Amino acid sequence: MAKVTASAERTIDAPADKVRALVADYAETRPKILTEHYRDYEVVEGGTGAGTKAKWKLQATSKRVRDVAASVSEPEAGTLVETDANSSMVTTWTVRPAGERSVVRIETTWQGAGGIGGFFEKTFAPGGLRRIYDGVLGKLAELA
């Protein structure tokens, strides 16, 4: 099994503090910025930043649906880590200042499958997930 990584990054025309607050708001903001690839989104515990637990279905392709049960931690200011209890998937949201603007990065890693299936996963999954994240970051930029 090989580690697979997918990421997307965008500069947003809003201060880092504002964008960090939006990204950390799993109860109100997160449902507004998720694309059609996310279904059945629900906050199970908390709702803001570290300590939040949320679940959803991620429909990466027409045949591939992943049930995510994420627990959120904040190892440092501006970084939220979503660890999936159902898999090896870990998604890190990083918001850093860029003058009066912010740079937001979403990066997901997981242990891919072995064999030929793993080859295709490592080859195609990062691009598909990057497109999904580009949509999420676009909605975040509009909201900010």
Helices and strands as residue ranges (DSSP letters): E 3-12, H 16-24, H 29-33, E 38-45, E 53-59, E 65-76, E 79-84, E 90-98, E 101-111, H 115-143
